[in-house]
Amino acid sequence: MAIIKNAKNINIQVTNNYTSLSKVSHEEAHQVIIEATKQNLELSSQKRAIMQGFGKDAEKQTEPEKSKLLELKIKKDSFVPLGIADFKGNKENAQIKFQVKIKEGKFEKLTFKIKNEGSEIYSEEINKSLEEGDIYDIEWDGFSKDKMYDSTLFTNEKLSAEITDGTATSQVNISGQCKTEWLDMKIDDNNKKIDVTIRVNLKDGGIIGTDPPIHNFSALEAMALDGIHTYWSRMKSRTKISTDIVTISSKEYKVEVKALNTQEKSMDDVDLVYNGSDKWLRSSNPGSVSGILSFFGQFAPERVVYNAKQNNEDKDFALTSAHEIGHEIVKEFGGDKYSYGHEGSSHPILQTANTNPLPTSGEVNVMEYYSDAYYDHDRTIASEKDVLGLLWCSKLKINKK
């Protein structure tokens, strides 16, 4: 038996009570307005009441689910994946810490879950009897059950944590800000591989000289990005370097660094300049230095120069790009003096090299100045200390709500 109503307009006015009883009721309209003009509007259900919007505001994050029996909250608000130490060697928190409080009742078993946009990516059982007033601490290392870590899940507000016994549930959103806006990091802990994406802002600095250029901006951009990848990655792939990995908690990890040229959430802009004249021009990138260094830094242009009349310039330009962009990286974790002083190898203001001969074997640090020779391309690489510093820049500040 069914009731079917078809009309252009239906207007129902009731003086007192209006009751509608059915097994299933379905109503659809472009807009639904339910209004109680005098007293409370009451909506009740013997099971869950589900209300969901699909319009332009539907993607706004909903409030975490609350329970009268349980309470889940974030206890510790800073976190570095794998507990990577800071530049001075200070230990960092390797876990996100939660706290469960039992407000009412007694629980023999609870499940802690991490969800990515509603899909479970991690869970653990709490097989402990807990009752009213008890507090239980939980730690999560940021990795999924597949031992994968992705910093963008935190910064894009896609994660939530919940504690449940199947009926009572308490939920909290996990979101935060990365210490460094221009960096994203993914870790595959099964294969001990770390992928880092840094966002740079490379701009066309124009052409100097009258000779027709052999490279346009797109070609310079590609060489610069390749230089960052070559000299900042430690992938155990360099034939003349046997140490190009990083060690974290006695475990070896390969690190691949890729740069993306964009104006969104990126570093300070740097010009790529094509110099076709006979005069060699210096590259520099003082970046956002502060204090007394900023006075001298303002006279140094932020640019990487392709000196077309020099020998082997393609390789030199790629390496120089890695060095100049590297200033912004090392400043982020080591400070202005460490960056502008080329890690102690030059005068931070005069920019003159200290006595620092090129190593006869082993690694050549892409961020140092050498007093007797230019870099050896095949042995030049960002130091392990600097790459670990770059990874530390992924430190998250978790919002506590």
ZILINQUI-V935886 format. One line per field, one symbol per residue. ss: DSSP state (A for helix, B for strand, O for the rest). phi: phi as a letter, one per 40 degrees, with the letter a starting at -180 (. if undefined). burial: b if it has 9 or more other C-alpha atoms within 8 Angstrom, else e. Layout:
ss: ???
phi: ???
burial: ???
This chain:
ss: OOOOOOOOOOOOOOOOOOOOOOOOOOOOOOOOOOOOOOOOOOOOOOOOOOOOOOOOOOOOOOOOOOOOOBBBBBOOOBBOAAAOOOOOOOOOOOOBBBBBBBOOOBBOOBBBBBBBOOBBBBBBBBOOOBBOOOBBBBBBOOOOOOOBBBOAAAAOOOBBBBBBOOOOBBBBBBOBBBOOOOBBBBBBOOOOBBBBBBBBBBBBBBBBOOOOOOOOAAAAAAAAAAAAAAAAOBOOOOOOOOOOOBBBOOBBBBBBBBBBBOOOOOOOBBBBBBBOOOOOOOOBOOOOOOOAAAAAAOOOOOBBBBBOOOOOAAAAAAAAAAAAAAAAAAAAAAOAAAAAOAAAOBOOOOOOBOOOOOOOOOOBBOOOOOOOOOOOAAABBOOAAAAAAAAAOOOBBBOOO
phi: .abbbbacbbbbbbcbcbbbbacbbbbbacabbbbbcbbccbbbacbcbbbabbcccccccccdcbbcbbabaccbbbabdggdccdcgccbccbcbbbbbccagbbcabbcbbbbfgccbaaacbcacbbdgcbbcbbbcgccccgbbaccccccfbbabababhbcabbbcbaabcdbccbbabbbccbfbbbbbbbbbcbccgbbhbcdccbccdccdccccccccccbcbbfbccbbbbcbbbbfgbcbcbbbbbbcaccfbcdcbcbbcbcccccbccaacgccbgccccccccbccabbccccccfcdcccccccccccddcccccbbgccccccffgcaccbcgccccaccdcagcbcccccbcbacccdcbcaccdccccccccccdbbcccb
burial: eeeeeeeeeeeeeeeeeeeeeeeeeeeeeeeeeeeeeeeeeeeeeeeeeeeeeeeeeeeeeeeeebbebbbbbbbbbbbbbebbbbbeeeebbbbbbbbbbbbbebbebbbbbbbbeeebbbbeeeeeebbbeeeeeeeebebbeebbbbbebbbebbbbbbbbbeebbbbbbbbbbbbbebbbbbbbbeebbbbbbbbbbbeebebbeeeeeeeeeeebbebbbbbbbebbbbbbebeebeebbbebeeebbbbbbbbbbbeeebbebbbbbbbbbeebeebbbbbebeeebbebbeebbbbbbbbbeeeebeeebbbbbbbbbbbbbbbbbbbbbbbbbbbebbbbeebebbebebeeeebbbbbbbbbeeebeeebbbbbbebbbbbbbbbbbbbeee
